[in-house]
Amino acid sequence: MGANSRKIEILNAASKVVAEKGIFNLTLEAVAKEAGISKGGLLYHFRTKEVLVEEMVKHLASNYQMKIDEHATSDPVEKGRWTRAYIDVTFNKAYKNKGMHSGLLAAKAINPDLLRPIHDVYEEWQRFIDNDEIDPTLATIIRLAADGIWLADLFDINPISVEKKEVIYKTLEKWIDENES
């Protein structure tokens, strides 16, 4: 097993700890136990809990970016390509593992500076939104709607049915396709 795949396993273990036991039970000992390694083995890959949480955030941001890029690249329609990719990934291809998203909550609780990787990627994403050949205000509203549903799901406060979410997704897609900048 490569060092990178081992790191991913540890990040997944940390995510599971957060998802099942809560942010404040995210300890190096708990993650090592969940990953089936010694604390020393964990420290070999992540020297502190802050580094572990920061890597959780980086992993989430880079995975999200990769999925958006893949979707946008395969979209033959240029107008609204990036916004369409963003909502598709957010609604349909984002992590099903809420623990990995919970890494954002852990970062906020431990040290908000650890959210820098997600801040940076959102700044880049907003530039894409603003230059996607559709009305930038509408594109931003669409992104915020997708983010709102994603966050409501993360916090388990989303009373919207799967069917209703699909209708919302289709409506957002339609808005993208019908609007020009």
N, C-alpha and C positions, 0 to 999 in steps of 0.2 A: 504494500500500500504506500502510495506516495505521500510526501509531507503535506501537499495541498489537499488531497482527499481526506487526510487525517484531520486537518484544520477544519474542513467543511463538516466532518462528523462531530467535532467539538462544538462548532457553532450551532449545529442542529441540536446537540445535547443541551447547550445553554438556552436555546429557544424553547426546548421542551420544559426545562426547569421553570422558565418565566411563564409559559402558558399554563402549566399544571399547578405550580406552587406560588406564583406571584413574583413580582419584581424584587421584593425585598428578601426573598429567599434565594436570589441568585448569588451564590457564593462559589468561590473556586472549588471548594470541597464538593458542593452539590453537583457542579458541572463535571468534575472529574469522576464522581461516582456514576452519574448518568452516562458518561462517555465510556465507562469501563476502563479507565486509566488511573494512574497514580496522580496525585497533585503535582508531583515533580514532572511527570509527563505532560501535564497540562501547562505548567509554567515554562516548559521548553518551547511551546508554541505561542503562548500568551503570557507575558511576564507579570501582568496585573489584571485585575478585574476590569479596570478602565480600558485597557488595551483590548480585552475580549469583547467588551460592549461596543467599542469603536469599530472593531472588525465585523461585528454583527451588522452595524449600520452600513459600513462599506459594502459588505456582501449583499445586503438588501438593495442598496442603491445600484450597484453594478449589475446585479441580476435583472432588476427592473429595466435599467437602461438597455441591456442586451436584448431583452424581449421586445421592447419598443422599437429598437433599431431593426431587429429581424422582421417585425411586422411592417414597419414603414418601408423597408427595402423591397418587400414583396408586393406592396400595394401599387398597382399600375396607374392609379389616379393621383396626379400630383397635388391638386388643390385639396387642402385639408388632410393630406397624408399623415402628417405627424400627429395631429389632434385625433384622427381616427385610430391611429396606432395606440395612442395613450389611453383612450377610453376602452379599446378592446382589451389591452393588457390589464388595465385596472379592473374591468368587469369580469374578464374571462380567464386571464392567464397569470394573475398575480399569485403570490404564494398562497397556497391553501393552508399552509402552516402558520397559524396566527402567532405562534411563538416568535417566528423570525420578525414579524411586524412588531411584536411586543418588545423587541430589542430597541425600537425607537423610544418606547416608554421607559425602558430601563436607562437609556442614555439620558433622557430628560430628568429622571429621578436621581441618577448618580452624578452627572455633570453635563449640563446642557451643551457645553462646548463639544461634546462627543457627537452631537448631531450635525457637525460641520459637513460631513460628506453628503448628507441628504439635503442640506441647505444648498450646497454647491450644485448638486445635480438638478434641484428644482429651479435654480437661477438659469441654468442652461436650458431646461425644459421650457421655461417661460419665454426665452428667446426664440425657441422653435415655434411655440404657440403664436407669438407675435408676428412671425414671418411665414405663416402657413397658407398664405393666399386666401384666407377667409378673414372676416371681420375679427380683429384681435380681441375686442371686448367680448364678443360672443364666444370665441375660442377659449378665453379665460373662464367665462361662466361655465362652459361645458367641462373644462378641467376641474373647476371647483365642485361642480355637481358630482363628477366621478369620485373626486377625493372625499366628498361628504359621505357618499355611500360606503366607500372603502373604510373610512374612519368609524362610521356607525356600525359596520360589521365587526371591526376590530374591537370596539367596546361592547359588543353584543347588545346594542341599543337600537337595532334596525328592525322595526316591525313590518317592513315591506316584504311581501312574499317574493319568491323566486320569479314567479310570473310577472309581477309588477316591476321588478328590477329589469327584466327582459324588455318590457314595454318602455321603460325609461331609457335603457341602452339604445333601443331602436329609434326613439325620439331624438336623442342626442346625435346619433349617426345621421338622421334625416336633416337636422339643423346644420350639420357640417356640410352635407352634400348640397343643400339649397342656398347656401350663403357665399358671398364673395366679398373680398376686401375692397 
